[in-house]
């Protein structure tokens, strides 16, 4: 026998529906099933049948409905009178809502542990049990009480299924479904966030931003609130190219993860860098187990590393690992903490992690010995931090991103990323804003990109601002960026901030190098030799050269060419100079510098 409430309420035997007379008998059945073998009093049953004022004979009528229902039950099933009420025992009979809950629970557990194919299958199976609006053919009193909670469980299961399929890369198939769901539930933030992610992964970034803006407006107009954490997180993930599944992936207590894949998704609007990509992929395929990617803050080192990894995914089928070493923050990750992150990606839970750095390093190397994998160590601080994380395994490739030169790592190939050329920067801006809008205001788009000076972070922020402000002409944004007093303020969106990134680089310097950088920023010259640094600090020529070269290694200065005497000439990136000059003036440094 089968009990059903996920659609018309009823009893089924061998594929045939058994006759239940009227909505009240179906209401009794549904209420007792949802009570899960708990006693419902006559008063409770009377309220879902007739409301607050049942007829004087309500107990007799309930007895009649229960008696008629009891005739259909068999075997271990029973409708039992207990005190002034009833409860139902269904034994091993099927109950569609119970099956739904079991499949949904198993599917969400599979999702939680990263078994996305299995999660999708289980969650689809749960949703297939639905045959239309639940609790039909019962009294409005019961439907209004129980249906919202059941429908909410269904929506959460549906959203979990979509999470699994987004993780499987099925964004193209999901977009039309998500559009319908958002139209039907415009204030539901998780569904809107999923649509944003699907659009972004489907190369429709401008529509993703517009979806966020529409949701923000509706929440404000309808409820008087700002977007919640789910919607904000999706927006931020798109801004930072850090689109990950919207659920925590937890691992078992032993290292059994066969194909870890804990990298952020490759960004669909990756632009240019063809020569650098060719070099990096060739080195990692054939000649080097370690590639270090350097460059100034905001130049796109992490995005480049992820794109290289995506290009090589098929050739390193055992998975990818990622660790943010936080080298540009206040407290870099220790090697032991970083190994804990990497081992977690391999399935080693916190309770199973060895205590010492040496033990963690040994376990990490042993787990990678026979694997073909790529490891991305992002934002490294020093050689010492990174060295324990290098395995020496023959088929493991490591990509390090760092703002500073790492000089003592054996066997590395260092690749320096420069700002984008004007054509590639315009292509990136177009990918974010949309070709139609850029085509309508080509000159303004070129001005915007020019004012970003090729820095990908600046271009991305400007593009995101334009995409979010669909009612602005691009010329308006270009005018705002053209004001040097507000340029840095305009290149800020959410926690993406060009000024903050470049300021962090300045603040990480030792005191003497920092003073040199700030004083150099006040000079009204396009380029300068290292002797300028010596003069500004009153130091010997060799010391000035050492400090200037250190600033070059930290990617806070660039090479500008060769001076007439054959020495190197240096210069600032325009945005880096603007930030350094602002700090210098705020600290009272004088622009009237005497060079001797």
N, C-alpha and C positions, 0 to 999 in steps of 0.2 A: 504494500500500500504506500501511497505517496501523498504527503500533505503539501499544499502550495499556498503561499501568500504573495509571491513576487509576480503579481499580475492579478487576475481574478482569483479570489479565495476559493479553494475547493479540495475535495478528496478524490484521489484517482486510484483505480485498481486495474492492473493488467492493461493499462493504456486507455481505459474508459473512465469517464467522470461519473462519480456517484451522485445521485440526486440529493441536493440540500435545498430545502424549501425556504426561500426568502432571505432577505439581508440579515435578519436578526440571528438566524441559526448560523450563518456564515460569520457573523460578528462574534458569537460565542466561541466558535472554533478558532478564529484568528486570535482572539484575546487570550485563550488558554494556551495556544502554541507559543505566543510571545512571552507568556509568563514563565516558560521553561520549568515546568513541573512545580511551580510555587502555587499555593492556594490563592484563588481570587474569591473574595467574599461575595455574597449575594448583592451587597450594596455596591461593590466595585463593578460587578457585571451589570447591575441595573443602571449605573451611571453611563456606561458606554452604549447601552441599548436605548435609554430614554432620556438621559440627561439628569439634571439635579432633582427633577420632580417625577420619579417613576410612578406608574399607576399603583393603586392599592394592592392589586393582585400580582405585582411584579415577580414575587418569589415563585408563585405557582407557574407563571409563564416561563420563567427560567428553567424550572424543573421539567417542563414539557419540552423545551428546546434541547435540554441536555439528554433527555430520554431518547428523543429522535436521533440525536447525533450518536449516542451510545450504540445504537443498533448496527451502525456501519463498522464499528471497531472489532478487531479480531486478534487472536494470538496474545502477544504480550502487551498490546495496546489496551488502555483503559481510561475511562472518564470517571473519576472517583469523587464521591461526596465526602467532605471532611469538615465537620463543624458546620457553620453557616456559609459554606462555599464549596468550590470545586477545584480540582486540579486534574491535568491530563498527563498520562504516561504513554509515550509513543513507541517505546522499546527500540527495535531495530528498523522501524519503518523510515522511509526517506522523508526528509523535511527540507524543502528547497532553500529556505533561509539559513538553516544550519549548514547545508552543503556550501552555500555561498560564503558563509563566514569562515569555514574551514579552508576552502580554496583561497580566499582572500588573505587569510592569515599566513598560509604557506607561501603565497606569492610575494607578500610584503617581506617575509623573512628572506626569501631568495633575492629579492631586490636589495635588501639591507646588506647582504653578504656578497653582492656583486655577481650573482648568477642571473644575468639579465635575460637570456633566452628562456630559461625555466620560469623566471618571474613573469615574463610576458605570456607564456602559455598558461600558467596557473591563473593569472588574473583575467585573461580572456575567458577561460573556462568559467570562472565565477560570474562574470558579467553576462555570459550566454544564458545563465539561468533566468535572467530577467525576461518577462514576457509582456512588458508594458508597465504602466503605472501600478505600483504595488497597492495592495489592500483595496482593490475595487470590489464592488458588490457587498460592502459592509456599511454600517451606519457612518454618517459624517462625523459623529462624535469620536468613534474609534480611529477613523482615518486621519482626522485632524490632530489627534494626540500622538499616533505612532508613525504616520507616514513621513513627517519631516526628518526624524532621526534615522529611519531606514534609508531614505533617499540620500541623506548626508553620507552614510556609510558607503552607499553605492558610488557617490561622486568621489570619495577619497580612494576607493578601489580603482575607479577609472583614471584618476590622476596618477596613481601609482603605476598602472599599466602604461600610461603615457611616459612617465619617467623612465621605465624600463626600455621602452622603444626609442626614446630619445638617446639613451645610453648606447643603444644598438645602431645608431645612425640612421634611423628611419624617419628623419625630420620631414622629408618631402611628402611622404604618405600621410603624415600627421597634420599638416598645415590646414587642409580643408576641414578636417574634423574639429580641430581646435578653434578655427574661425566660427564654426557653428556653436560650439560650446561657449565661447566668449560672448557671442551675440545673445545666447539664451541666458547667460549668467554674467552680465557685464560688470558686476561688482565683486566677482569671485577672483581674488588676487592670484591664487596659485595657478589657475587655468590660464589667466592672462600672462603670467610669467612664463608658462610653458610655451604659449604661442610666440612670445618674444624670442625664446631660445630657438624654437623651430625655425622661425623666420631668419634669425641670424645665421644659423647653421645652413640654411638654404640660400645664402648669399643675398638676403633681402633685408639688409641692415637698416635702411631708412624706414621701412615698414615696422621693424621691431621698435625703433625709437618712437614712431608715431603711435604704436600700440600702447607704449608706456604713458605717453602724454595724454592719450584719450582716457586711460584708466585713472590717471591722476586727476584729470578734470572731473570725471564722473564721481570719484570718491569725495572730492571737495564739494561739488554741487549737490550731491544726493545725501551725503552723510556728514559733511563738514569736517573731514579728516584727511590727513596726508596718507600716501601709500605706506603699507606696512612693510615689515622686514623681508617678506618673500618677494614682493614686487621690486623693492629697492635692491635686493641682492641680485636679482636677474638683470636689472639695469646696470648695476656696477660690474657684473661679470662680463657683460657685453662691452662696456667701456674699456675694460682692462684685458680683453681677449682671454678671459679666464673662465670660460663656460665649462662648468662641471656638472655632473648629475646633482639634482636638488635634494639629495639624501645622503646620510653618512654611510660610508662603506666600512663595515667592521670585519675584522679578520678573526679566524679561529686561533686557538692558543698555540698551534704548532705551525711550522712553516710548510704549508701544503698548497699555497697559491701557485697554480701552474703557469698562468700567463698574466702577471700583474700588469695593469694598464692604468697608472695613476697620474698620467700627464693631463694637463688641460687640453681641450680640443684645439687643433690647429686653426688659426684664424682664416676665415674664407677670403678676407680682403688683403691677404699678404701681397705686397707689391714690390717689384724690382728685385735687386740683389742677385741677379742671375749669375754673375761671375763668382760672387762669394759662395752662393749655393753650390755651384759646380766644384769649387775647391773643397768645400767642407765635406760634401758627400763623397767625392773621390778619395779624400784622405781617410775618411772613416771606413770606406769600403775596402781600400787596398793598402794603405800605407801607414796609418797611425791609429792607435787605440784611444788617443786623447786629443781633442780639439778645444782650445780655449778661445772664447769669443769676447772681445773687449770693445769698449767704446764709451762715449760720454753718456751721462745720465739722459734717459729718454730716447736713445737712438734705436731701441728695439731689439736688444740683445736676447731677451727671453723669447720674444715672438719668433726671432730667427732660429733659435735653438729648437723650439717646438716644431717649426716648419721643416727643418732638417730631419728631425726625428720622424716626422710623418712621411717624408720622402723615402726613408730607409725602413719603414715599418715592416714591409714584406720580407726584407733580407735579415731581420732580427726578430724572428717570430715568437721568441719566448717572453716577450713583453718589454715594458718600459717602466723605469722608476724615476721619481722626481723628488728633489729635496730643495727647499728654499733655505739657503744658508744665512740669509738676513745680513749680508756683509755690509750693506749701506745703511743699516739701521743703527740704533744706539748699542745694542747688545747682540753681536753675531752668535749664531748657533755654535755650540761647542762640537768638536768632532764626535764625542759620545752621543750627544743629542741628535746629531745628523744621522749617525748610524742607527739610532733608534727609529727615526723616521723611515729610513730605507728598509730596515728589517720589518717594520710594520707593513710596508708595501708588499713584502714577500710573504706575509702571513704570520709573522711572529708577534704574538700579543704582548702587551705590557708586562704581564705576569711571567712570561717566559724569556724576557730580555736578560742577557747576562749583565752583571753589574759593572764590570770594568771595561774600559775602552779596548784593551787588548782582546778580551773575550768577544766583545761585539764585532770587532774587526775580523777576528778569526771565523766567527759564525757567518758573517756577511760574505767573506771570500769563499768559504766552503759551499755556500748555497748557490753561488754564481759560477762555480768552477766549470760546469759543463753546459752552461746556458748561452744562448745567442741573444743578447739584450743590449738595450741602450739606456744609459743612466744620465740624467740631466741634473747637474749640480748648479743651481741658480744663485746668482748674487754672492759669489765667494768673496771672502774678506782677505785671506792670506794663504800662502803656500802651506803653512803649518795646519791650517784648518782643513785643507783639502786632502793632504797627503794620506791620512788614514782611510780615506774613502775610495782610494784607487785600488782595484782588485788585482790587477795583473792577469786576470782570466783571459784566455786566448781569444774568446769570441764575444767579449763584452767591450762596448764602446762607450766612452764618457765624453760628454760635452759640458764644459764649464763656462758660465757667464760671469763676468766680473768687470767692475769699473776700473780696476787697477791692474797693472802688469804683474803676472805671476811668473817668476823667472827661474825657479829652481825645480820645477816638476819635470822629471825625465821623460823624454819621448813626446812632449806635447808639440802641437802645431798651433801657433797663435794667429788668429784672424781678427783684424781690426775693422769694425763697422764705422763708416763715415756717415754723415747725414745724407739723406736722399737727394738726388738731382731733381731739378725742377719738374721734369716730365714724370718721374716716378712719384714724386710728392703729389702732383696733380692727379695722377691715377688713383692714389690712395684716397685722396679727398673725394674723388668722384665715386669710388666704390662705397663710401660711407653715405654721401649725400644723395647720390643717384644721378645717372647720366643726363636725364631730361632737364633737371634743375641746373646742373652745371652748364649744359649746352645752351640754356637760355640766358646765362650770365657768365660767359666764358672769361671776360675781362676781370670781373669781380672775383671769380674763383681763382684766377691766376694771381691776383693781388693778395688774396688771403694766404695762399700757399707760399708766396714770396715772403710775406711777413712772418711765416713760421720758420723760415730759413732752413728748410729741409729736415727739421727735427721731427721724426715720426710721431712722438708723443704730442707735440704741438699741433701737427696736422690732424691727428686723431681727435684731439679735444675740439679744435675748430670745426671739424666735420661733424662731430657729435652735437655741438651747439647748433650748427646749421640744420641738422636733421631734426633736432628737437623743436626748433623754432621754424616750423614750416611756413608760418605767416610772415617771416622776415624775408625781404630780398637779400641776396648774398651781398649786395653792395652795402647794406647797413652793417653787416658784420665786418666787412673790409674796412669801413670807415672807423669802426670802433677799434680794430686792431692797429690801424695806422697811427693812433695816438700813442706815442711812446710812454706817456705817463700812465696809461691804463692797459698797455699791451699784456703785461704779466697777469693782471687781474682778469683779463679776458681769456687767458690760456689756463683757466682753472675750471674744473667741472667735477662735482662730487669730490672724491679723494684723488682725482687725477689733477696734478698741479705741477706745471713746468717749473715754477719758481721754487717750490718745495724740493723737487728732485735735485735741481742745481744747487740750491742752498745747502742741502745735505752733503753734496760733494765738497763744497767750500768748508763746511764745518768739520769735516773729517780730517782735515789737514793738520799737520803739526804747526805750532804757533809761527815759526819763521816762514814756512811755505805759505801759510794763510796770509800773513802780512804782505808778502811779496805779491801774491795774487791780487789782493785788494788794491794795493798801490798801483800795480800795473793796469788795473781796470780804469783808473782815473786818467790815464794818459790818452791824449787825443791823437793817437797815431794808428795807422792801419796794421802795422807789424813792428817788431823790435827784435834786436839780437839779445843774447843772454847777458851781454855786458850791461844792458839796461837794468836788469835785476840786480847785478852787482852794485851799480851806482845807487839805486834806490835804497838798498840795505846797508851800504857802506861796507861791503865785503870784498874780499879778493875775487878776481875774475873766475878762478876755478870753482869757488863756492857758489857764485852766481850761476854758473853753468849747471852745477849739480842741482840746485833748487829749481831752475827753469826746466831741466829735463825731468825732474820729479813731477812737476805740474803737467808736463806733457804725458808722462806715464799714467797719471791720474785722469787723463782726458779732460782736463780743465783748460788746457791750451792746445792749439793745433800747429802743425808745421805750415809755414807760409811760403817757404822757398829758401833761397840762398842769398846772403848779403854780399855786397861787392868784395869784401875781404875773404869770402869763402865760408864764413860761418853760417850756421842755421839761423833762419828768421822764424819768429813765432807770432801767433795772433790768437785772439779770442774768437770763439763762435759768438755771433752777435747776441744771442739770448743769454749765454753764459756771462758775457761781459756786462749785460744789463743787470743781472742778478748780483754779480760781484760788486759792481759800482754802487748799487743800492745799499748793500751791506756796508761798504766803505764809507759812504756819506752818512749813514745812520750812526756809525761809530765815530764820526767827527774827523775822519782822515781828510787831509787837505788835497785839493787838486793842483795846487801850486808846488809842483815837485821840481827840485833842482837836479838835473842830470850832469854829472861831470865825467 
